[in-house]
Amino acid sequence: MMDQQEWQTESYKGFNVHVTALPHEAPDRQWDYAVRVAYPGDDATAESEITSRSEDDEDFESAQAAVEAGFVKGYTIVDALFE
């Protein structure tokens, strides 16, 4: 399912952070996100060793809000690589 989503990509500290919004199935119309962190040149749909999802941690009112939160999470993941 994640490979069929529209991925947005931003470069951060030498990595590409790929984020997509994931709609909930039910009537609440909330959104989650998925994040993949990869080296530049790697496609967003390629398997990545560093991934994350919002899952049950938080729901978002819009796809844009989910994507924005996903990028924050992705930057946090990259920052943790340098600690």
N, C-alpha and C positions, 0 to 999 in steps of 0.2 A: 504494500500500500504506500509506503513512504516514497518509493521510486516514481510514483505517478504524480506526486505533488510538484508544485512550482517552487523551486528553490531560489533563494536570494543569497548572494555571496558578498562578503566584505573581506578585505585583507586586514590582518591584524598581527603585528610583530612577526612577520615572515610566514604566517599561516593564512589559509583561507578558512573563514568561518561560514559555513553553509547553514541556512535556517529555512524551515518551511512551517507554515501554519497548518494545523490539523483540526478539521471540524469535528465536533462531537456528533454522534449518530442520532441522538434523541432530540426532543423538542426544545431543549433549553438554548440551542444555538450558541453555545459557548465554544471556545477554541483552546487548543493546546499547541505546543510547538515541538519540533524535532531539530536537533543540532548535530552537525558533523564538522569536525575540525580536521583539516587535511593540508598537505603540502601544496603549494601553488602548482597548478597544472592538473591536479587530480580532480576528476569530475564529481559533482555533488552526489550523484547517484551511485558512485563506486563505494564499495564497502570501506568503512573507516574504522580504525581501532579506537578512535576517540569520539564517542557519541553521547548524547543526552536527550532526554525528553522531559517535558514538564509533568506529564502523566497526572497523578492525583495531587501533586503539590499545589497547583494553582490553575484556575480557569480564567480565560480572558474574554472580554465582551466583543472583541473584534479580531479579525485576522491580523490587522496591522499591529494591534497591541501585543498579540502573541509573538509576532516576528520581532518586534522591538525587545521583548523580554528574552527571546531566544538569542539575540545577539549579545545581550548583557551576559547571559549564561555562557555563551561561547567565548567571550573575552575572559571571563573568570577561569574557564578551563585552560586557555592558553597561558594566562598569568600563573596558574598553578604549576605549569610545566617548568617555570623558571625559578621556583622557590627552592 
